[in-house]
Amino acid sequence: MTDHGERRRSQRVDARLRLQVRLAEDDGRESAADLETVNISTSGVYFRSSHYIAPMTKLAMGLELAVPGGSGAVGLVQCQGLVVRIQPEEEQAAGAEYEVAVFFTWIEPDGQAILEEHINLLMA
């Protein structure tokens, strides 16, 4: 049996990390939400949201990750991504929860290495 839905190249790991999401509104303003990830990989992030975010929407995000070196310090890695999937696929009545998959399109310099190290620690 072939899994036609599995297209990932990067392994996802369960991780409950703080995620700040900024979304441009139609009127030019920006809304922000403080969320938590469900899982993460070096190529994207999966989270739950109480707001519908249409596929192909560009997001600016800050992902809270442990700083390398074992000091216990955390830093906010800035990144950008594109919504590739949302469940349910259509906007629902108020109070609905959505599962959102985002593909990273940009991660700040040094952020990719921090992300990779964090994922390796989670997998160990």
Secondary structure, DSSP 8 states (H G I E B T S, - for coil): ---TT---SS--EE---EEEEEEE-TTS-EEEEEEEEEEE-SSEEEEEESS---TT-EEEEEEEEE-TTSS--EEEEEEEEEEEEEESSS--STT--EEEEEEEEEE-TTHHHHHHHHHHHHH-
